[in-house]
Amino acid sequence: VWPDPPNIDEIMSEIDCHGDWDCEVEHYRAHTVFPDFMKPETRQWWYDMVTDFHHTIAFDGLWIDMNEAANFVTGSTRGCDYEDPLESPPYLPKIFGPVLADKTICMASLSHNTDTTKTYQYNMHSLFGWSQNAPTLTAARQSTGKRSIVVSRSTFPGSGTNSGHWLGDNTSIWPHMHKSIIGMLEFNLFGVPYIGADICGFFEDTTEELCLRWTQLGAFYPYARNHNSLGNIPQDPAAFGPEFASYARDVLHVRYTLLPYLYTLFFLANQQGETVVRPLMQEFTSDLMTRTIDRQFLWGPALLISPVLDEGAVTVEAYMTDARWFDYYTGAEVPTRGKYTTLNAPLDYIPLHVRGGYIIPTQQPANTTVISRQLPMGLIVSLDDTYTASGSLFWDEGDTIDSIESNDYFLEQFTATSNQVNSIIMMNAYVMDPLVLDDVYVYGLENTDITRVLLNGVELNIDNWSVDATLNVLAVNSMGHPMDETLKLMWE
């Protein structure tokens, strides 16, 4: 942002470090400058830099860090002009040091100018990362030819149009795991739905129990990443032994099973501005009890996550709103409504519940999405008090740029009544073949005296379905129904 940045090559030519890397880094560090992404010429330079980098390392997406802009000196190696009122305003917000330029650049630094205006860092500081996000996504798409992805540490409301975000450098302590839920809820309101925190914590050593519980919670971050600082103990799922790895694998299988639902939520966020992660109060606005709940959260309107957030705990005090809620794993209906209840949560378990009135699309999990996207799909049909439910599935190729704008996608809407599930295909431009719908689970049946099940008018073999009269659950399996054909599943 300086109008006349120092010539690095000239400076380095006068320095003889004798090949000492630390020496060279120290001198380079003293003369770092920050690109002005508000300037068209800078954006073009950035496109060229990213493209050149892709020729060296064929990346799929970009992670841009410390772009607040973060600085390890105060303002500049030249200092700042503290006589300027922009550097020493009459009021200071809560900051690290005594001046606004602490840990960043001078407030009087100029950003992109026009003939009639001057834009100072004082006015642009919170927008610096935001200004980098859009050109970074453009550069990544130009380089890869794919949709690509950008994850940025610095964002601003609305940044979710171009980037995701993680919640910065947290610490491996239980309170920070809890606070990550609050951060996710806030950033969805800020228009950044692709959000998450460093699973197991960034600073300090984690513990096995904390990391396991954080892994269970983190499986339901839209952006799920285990990440820690140099010098701390390893905290990847394999680091704590086979039992930990097995527990982590189980919850990640749940995440992968629910990816079609999560992907559809992002489609709705893109098209309608909906939140992906949301508080209970967003869905139950008249229930005053929900207004202070920040230890539970929802995926969309239909999936309730109630993680363990306290050391040594094997139960969770969960608030169940006045609706039908069903255990995700078994389909058992929760008998409590409109009050708190104690849920069992042993070390290998995170409580998950499906809300009555909704249909959740699923898919068989695998090691990668490349594999899982080819596997059979399913539906969880959760009936409400009127024995009805609805939901949708959005699907596309996954890498294509602007598939929605070009109408190159598949969209199906599902509805259910007390004795059938139907679908309407709203958009069938993306070829779903050979994907099939294999499994349908109906929770909260009105009547369990079922003698036959029909798929599009053809009676299914008794081996393909079963009813649990105790749980009021119908399970239909191995249907092999093509996804690009409308569905009419009936039971009587």
N, C-alpha and C positions, 0 to 999 in steps of 0.2 A: 504493500500500500504506500510505500515511500515513493515520491516522484522520481528520485534518482538513486535506486538501490546500488550498493557497491558492486564493483566488478569482481566476482568471485575468482575468476581465472587469474586476474592480475594480483589479487591478494595471495592466492596459493602459490604463485610463481615466486613470491618473495619469502616463502616459508620452506624451510628444509626440515622435514619431519623424519628423514632417513627411513621412510617406509613404516613409521610407527602409526598404526591405525588410530589409537587413542588420541595421539597428537593431531592427526588430520581431522578427526571427528570434532575435537574441541575447537579447532579453528573454523571449521565449517559451521558448527553450531552457533558461533558468535555472529555469523552473518547470514542467518536464515531470513527469508522474506516471505510474506503471505500473498498468494495470488488474489487478485481482485476479481471475483467471479461475476460481479455486476458489469464488467467490461466485456464487450463482444470479442475483442481480440484475445482476452484471457481465456474465454470459453473455447475458442478455436484452438488455442495453444493446449488446453487441457484435453480436448478431443484427440489431438495429435499425440500427446504424451501417453494417453490411455491406449490408443491404437498401437503405438510402438511397444508398449509393455505387453500387450496381448500377443504380439509377434514373438516375444521371448517366453512368456508363460501364458498358455491358452486358458485363461480363467473363464468361469461362468458368471461370476458376480463380483462385486467390490465392497469391501468393508473399509469405511473411512473413519478414522479415529482422531480424537483430540482436535477436532475442527471447530472449536468454539470462537475465535482462534486461541489455542492454548500456547502459553509461552513460559519458558523457565527463567526469564529475566523480567524485570518490571518495565513494560513498555517497549524498550529497545535498548540495544547496547549503547546507543547514543543518548539514552535518557529521554524524558519528555519535557515539554515546556510547561512547567507547573504554574506559570503566570497566566496561562490560557485558562479561561473559566471552564472550558470543557474538561480540562484535567482536574480541576479543583472546584467542583460545583458546590453550592451551599448545602446540599443534602446528599449523603452517601447511603445507599442500601447496604444490607449486611453482606460484606465481602471478606475475602481472606486477609487483605492487607489494608494499609491506610489510604491508598489511592485507587481509583478505578482501573488504572492500567496494571495493577498487580495481577500476575499470571496471564496477562493478555497484552495487546498492543496499545499504543498511545491513543487516547480518545480523539485527539485532533488530527489523526491520520485521515487522509482523504481517500474516499472511495471513488467510484466512477463519476466523472464530472460531465456536465453538459455546459453549454454556453451561458446558461442562466442560473444554474444551481450548483451548490457544492454539498456533497454528502459526506458527513464525517462519521468516523467509527463510533462516536458517542451515540449517534442515532441508529447505526447499523449493526451494533455489536451482536444483538440477539438474532440477527438475520444472516450472520456470516455462514454458518453451517447450512442454513436453509438455501442460501444462494449457491452453495456447492452441490446440493443434492440433485437438482434437475439436470445440470450439465453432466454430472457423473453418470446418471442413468442413461442419458442420451449417448454419451461416449461408450458406455458398456454395451448398449444395444448396437451401436454402429460397429463395434469391435467384434462382437460375438455373432451378430445376426440373429440373436434370440431375444426373448423377453428380458432376460437377465434379472439382476436384483442388486439393490444398494442397501447397505445397512450403515447408518450414520449415527455417531455419538451426539452430534449437535443437530437439533431440530427446532421447529417452530410450529404452532398450530397450522394444520394443513399439510405438513411435510409428508404425511402418509401417501400423498399422491405419487411421490417419487422415491420414497425410501422407507425402510423400517428403522427400528431404534432399539437399542438395549439400554438398560437403566443405569449404566455407568459402573464405576468401581465400587462394588459393595464389599462387605466383609463376611467372613464365614461365621456368622452368629445367628441365632434363632430369630431375634427381632428383625433382622434384615430380610429373612425369608418372608416373614409376615408383611413387611413394608413393600415387597415386590408386588403383592396383590394390589395394594393401593396404587402403585405406579402404573400397573397395567390398566386399571380402571380409569385413571386420569388420562392416560395417553390415548385411549380409545375415544374419550370425549374431545381430545385435542385434534382428532382426525388422523391418528397414527395407530391403526389397528394391528400392524405387524410389530409386536412388542414382546419383550421378555427381559429377564435378568440373568446374570451369570449364575448358572445352577451350581450349587454347593459353595458359592462365594468366591470372590476374587482375592482379597487380602486375607492373610493369616491361614493357618492350617485348619481344615475342616475336621469333623469327626465322622466316623462311619454312620452313626445314627442320623446326624444332621444331613449328611450328603444323601442318604437314602430317602429321607422324607422330602428333601429338596428335589431329588430326582422325580419323585412321585408328583410333586406340585409342578415341576418344570415340564413334565410331559404334557401339561395343559397350558403352557405358555404358547401363544401363537408362534413366537420366535424362540425355539428351545435350543439352548447352547450351554454346555458345561465348559467353563473357562476360569482359569485362575492365574495368579501372578507367578513370576519366576521366583524360585527359592522355596516355594511351599510344597508340601507333600503331594504326590499324584492323587487325583480325585476322579479319574475316569472310572466307569462302572467296573472295569476289570481289576482295578487297583486294590479293591477290598476283598477279593476272593470270589469263589464260585457262587456262594449263596447270595451275596450282594448282586452279582451279575445276573443271577436268575430273577431276583426281584425286580431289578431295573428292566430286564428284558420283558417281563410280564406287563409292566405299565407302559412301556414303549409299544408293545403290541396293541394295547388299547388305543394309544394315540394313532397308530397307523390304521387300525380298524375304523377309526372315526374321521380319517382325513377327508373322505367325500363330504361329510357334513361341514368340516372346517373350511374346505375349499368353497363350498356353496355359501357359507357365511361371508367369505371375502368377496364373492361375487355380489352379494347383497350390499356389502359395505361400499363397493365400487359404484354400484348403480343407484343405490338409495340412501347412501350416507349412514347406514346402520353401523352399530358397534359390533365387534366380533366377541370380545370379552365385555361383560356388563355386570353391574351390581344388581342384586335382587330388587332394589328400589326402582330400577328402570322398568322392570316388568310388573311390579306390584306397587303401583304409585300410591294407592290409598292405604296401604299397610304401613303404619308409622314405625313398626318394629324393624322394617327393612332399612330404614334410613341411616342406621349406625352400623350396619353389618359390613365388615371389611375382611373377614376371615373365611368367607365363602364367596364364590362368584359363579357366573353362568357363562357357558358358551352359547351365544345367541339366546333364544328364549327357552331352549329345551333341555340343556344338560347342566346339572348342578354339581359343582366340584366343592367338596368339603375336606380340605387337606388337614393333616396333623401338623401343627405349628409350634408345639411345645415339647421340650426335651422329656423323654421318658413316658410320654402319653401313649396310650393304646386305645383311647376312645376320643371322640369328637363331640362337642356340644353343637349340634347343627340346628338351625332354624328352618323348619319346613312350613312354607307358606300355605295358605288355604287353597290348596289344589291337590289333585291326585299326583303323587310322586311314587315312582317305581324304582326298585334297586336295579341298576344297570346290568349287573352280572346275572341276576336270577329272574328278574321280573316281578319279585314280590312287592306288593304295595305297602308303603309306609303307613301305619295306622294313625300316626300323629299328624294333625293339620293345624296350622295357625299358632304353633308354639315350638319351643325348643325340645329336642329329644337327644338322647345319648346314643351315638352310633359306635359300634365296635370298629376298631381300626388297628389291628395287629401290624407288626412291622412290614409285612408283605402286602399291605392293602391300603388303598385310598378310597374313601366312600364317594360313589358316583350315583346320581339319580336322574331319571328321565321324567320329564314333566308330562302329565296327561294332556292330550290334545295335540300332540306333535308326532311327526314321522321323521326319523333320522336315517339318512342313507349311510351305509357302511361298505367296507370292502375287506376281503381277507388280507391280513398283514403279511409282509415279507421283509427281507433285510434292507431293501431299498425301494423307493417309489417307482423306479424303472420296472422292477419285478411286480410290485403290488398292483400297479395300474393295469396289469394284464389279468388279474385274478378275478374270480366271481364276486359280485356285489350282493348286498343284502339290505333289508329294511328293519328298523325297530319301530313298531307301531304302538304308540302309547295312548290309550283311549282316555278321554276326560269323563266328567260326570254325565255328559250326554251321549257317551259312547261314540264320539267322533274324534277325528284327528286329521291333520294335514301337514304337508312338508314339501320340499322340492330338492332337486339335484341339478347342479350345474357341472358341466364337464367339457373340457376341451383338450387340445393336444398338449398343453402344458408349457411349451416353449415359444409358441407363435406370438409375435408382437401384435397387440391390438386385435385379438380374436373377437372381442365383443363388438368393436367398431366395424369389423368386417363380417359380422354375423357368422363366424366360423366356430360355432359351439353347439352343444346339446343342452337342452333345458327340459326337465320333466317335472310335472306337479303331481303330487299324490294326495288322495283323500281316502278316509276310512269311515265306515259306519260300524254298527254293532256286528255285522256279519259279512263285511267285504272290504277289500282294498282296491281302489281304482287309480288309474293314472291317465294324464293327458300330456302328450308330447308337445311342448310349446315351440321348440326350435330343434330341428333335426339335421343341421348342416354339418356337424362333425360326425364322422362314421364311428359308431360305437362297436360295431362288429370287430372281434368276436366276444365282446363283453356280455356276460349274462347275469341275470338276477337269480341267485340260487336260494337264498334263505330269507324268510320273513318270520319275525317274532312279533306276536300280538300280545301286549300286556293289558291286563284289566278287562278280560272278557266279561260280557254280561251273562252269557250262557255257556257252560262247558259241556253240555250234552250234544256234542258234535258227532255226527255219524259219517259225514263225508266232506271232502274239500275239493273244489273245482278250480282249475286254472284255465281262464278263457273258455269256459264251458266244458272242459275235459276233466273228468274225475281223476284225481291223483290216487296212486297206490297208497295203501295204508302205511307202507314203509316210509313214505315221504312226509308224513305228518304225525304229530302227537299232541295231546292235550294234558296239561298238568292241572287237575281239578282243584288242587290245594292252592296253587299260586294263581290260578285263573289265567294261564298262559297257553297260547297256541303256538307251536313251532312247526313251520313248513320248511323242508330242506330239499336240496338237490333238485330244484325245479328246472334249471337250465333254460330259463326264459330269456330270449334275446332282449337286451336293454333298449334297442331301438324299436320295439313293439310295445303298444299300449298294454297295460296290465289290468286284468279283472280277476281277482282272487276272491272266491266266495267259500263260506263254510255254513253248514246247516245240519 
